[in-house]
């Protein structure tokens, strides 16, 4: 079974391939011959993840595929930046500018509650499945740490005294929203391959 991941991120591809094993072939957009920008026009993560998965499914001629959409939701800002997280400070996307804009918006706020949410949409055999991962935490008042990406330097997950940017990959995976959603996807795919094997 072949599964297209709506991304060209080689690190993510390698992680998924090693986790799932040899029963599934996971390929990138580039490997699938897809070079068009994926649409994200909707106001929710779920709708955007579905939109990207459907787009890839259509362009590939109906191949099994999955996509993800991730956002940082801040309670004091009514859930913003949310679906606009990657382009919060405008186009082209600039993580440093996004972070500065968010910190300015939160200057006078004592409520620092926030969460990362990842939604994965899988299209398999013309059926759609969704998997969600969340990480609750607090926004720091200034960046801390040199690792990670995006808003990682100003986000500290509940249960840790470090920001995401101060963690190594192993530490971050203990809390990661993307890892939680990915684990659910992998568990589902394993049940599908086991069911398929049992029917052969």
CORNORPE-V669447 format. One record per residue. N is the residue number from 1. SS is DSSP state (2 for helix, 1 for strand, 0 for the rest). PHI is phi as a letter, one per 40 degrees, with the letter a starting at -180 (* if undefined). OMEGA is omega in whole degrees, 0 to 359 (NA if undefined). Layout:
BEGIN
N & SS & PHI & OMEGA
N & SS & PHI & OMEGA
END
This chain:
BEGIN
1 & 0 & * & 180
2 & 1 & b & 182
3 & 1 & b & 179
4 & 1 & c & 175
5 & 1 & c & 183
6 & 0 & c & 181
7 & 0 & a & 171
8 & 0 & b & 179
9 & 0 & c & 186
10 & 2 & c & 180
11 & 2 & c & 178
12 & 2 & c & 179
13 & 2 & c & 182
14 & 2 & c & 179
15 & 2 & c & 181
16 & 2 & c & 180
17 & 2 & c & 181
18 & 2 & c & 181
19 & 2 & c & 185
20 & 2 & c & 180
21 & 0 & g & 190
22 & 0 & c & 183
23 & 0 & c & 180
24 & 0 & b & 175
25 & 1 & b & 180
26 & 1 & b & 182
27 & 1 & b & 180
28 & 0 & c & 176
29 & 0 & c & 180
30 & 0 & c & 179
31 & 0 & c & 180
32 & 0 & c & 180
33 & 0 & g & 180
34 & 0 & b & 184
35 & 0 & b & 181
36 & 0 & c & 178
37 & 0 & c & 183
38 & 0 & c & 183
39 & 0 & c & 175
40 & 0 & b & 188
41 & 0 & c & 192
42 & 0 & b & 184
43 & 0 & c & 179
44 & 0 & b & 178
45 & 2 & c & 182
46 & 2 & c & 181
47 & 2 & c & 179
48 & 2 & c & 177
49 & 2 & c & 178
50 & 2 & c & 181
51 & 2 & d & 181
52 & 2 & c & 180
53 & 2 & c & 179
54 & 2 & c & 179
55 & 2 & c & 179
56 & 2 & c & 178
57 & 2 & d & 180
58 & 2 & c & 182
59 & 2 & c & 183
60 & 0 & c & 180
61 & 0 & g & 177
62 & 0 & g & 179
63 & 0 & c & 173
64 & 0 & c & 183
65 & 1 & a & 173
66 & 1 & a & 178
67 & 1 & b & 177
68 & 1 & b & 170
69 & 1 & b & 186
70 & 1 & b & 177
71 & 1 & a & 174
72 & 1 & b & 183
73 & 1 & b & 183
74 & 1 & b & 184
75 & 2 & d & 184
76 & 2 & c & 180
77 & 2 & b & 178
78 & 0 & g & 179
79 & 0 & g & 175
80 & 0 & c & 0
81 & 1 & c & 174
82 & 1 & f & 182
83 & 0 & c & 181
84 & 0 & c & 187
85 & 2 & d & 184
86 & 2 & c & 183
87 & 2 & b & 185
88 & 0 & d & 181
89 & 0 & c & 178
90 & 0 & h & 178
91 & 0 & c & 353
92 & 0 & c & 182
93 & 0 & d & 180
94 & 0 & a & 184
95 & 2 & d & 181
96 & 2 & c & 178
97 & 2 & c & 177
98 & 2 & d & 182
99 & 2 & c & 179
100 & 2 & c & 179
101 & 2 & c & 180
102 & 2 & c & 180
103 & 2 & c & 177
104 & 2 & c & 180
105 & 2 & c & 183
106 & 0 & b & 186
107 & 0 & d & 185
108 & 0 & c & 184
109 & 0 & c & 175
110 & 0 & c & 177
111 & 0 & c & 185
112 & 0 & b & 183
113 & 1 & c & 180
114 & 1 & a & 178
115 & 1 & a & 169
116 & 1 & c & 176
117 & 1 & b & 174
118 & 1 & b & 174
119 & 1 & b & 175
120 & 1 & b & 174
121 & 1 & b & 177
122 & 1 & b & 170
123 & 1 & b & 182
124 & 1 & b & 181
125 & 0 & f & 175
126 & 0 & g & 175
127 & 1 & b & 182
128 & 1 & b & 179
129 & 1 & b & 181
130 & 1 & b & 180
131 & 1 & b & 185
132 & 1 & b & 174
133 & 1 & b & 180
134 & 1 & b & 174
135 & 1 & b & 179
136 & 1 & c & 179
137 & 1 & a & 183
138 & 1 & b & 171
139 & 1 & c & 175
140 & 0 & c & 180
141 & 0 & c & 176
142 & 0 & a & 182
143 & 0 & c & 178
144 & 0 & a & 179
145 & 0 & h & 184
146 & 0 & b & 183
147 & 0 & c & 176
148 & 0 & g & 181
149 & 0 & a & 178
150 & 0 & g & 183
151 & 0 & c & 185
152 & 2 & d & 182
153 & 2 & c & 181
154 & 2 & b & 179
155 & 1 & b & 177
156 & 1 & b & 181
157 & 1 & c & 175
158 & 0 & d & 179
159 & 0 & g & 180
160 & 0 & b & 174
161 & 0 & b & 180
162 & 0 & b & 169
163 & 1 & c & 175
164 & 2 & d & 183
165 & 2 & c & 178
166 & 2 & c & 184
167 & 0 & c & 168
168 & 0 & c & 184
169 & 2 & c & 181
170 & 2 & c & 179
171 & 2 & c & 182
172 & 2 & c & 181
173 & 2 & c & 177
174 & 0 & c & 184
175 & 0 & b & 195
176 & 0 & d & 173
177 & 2 & c & 181
178 & 2 & c & 178
179 & 2 & c & 180
180 & 2 & c & 178
181 & 2 & c & 179
182 & 2 & c & 178
183 & 2 & c & 178
184 & 2 & c & 177
185 & 2 & c & 182
186 & 2 & c & 179
187 & 2 & c & 179
188 & 2 & c & 181
189 & 2 & c & 178
190 & 2 & c & 179
191 & 2 & c & 180
192 & 2 & c & 180
193 & 2 & c & 178
194 & 2 & c & 177
195 & 2 & c & 179
196 & 2 & c & 179
197 & 2 & c & 182
198 & 2 & c & 181
199 & 2 & c & 181
200 & 0 & c & NA
END
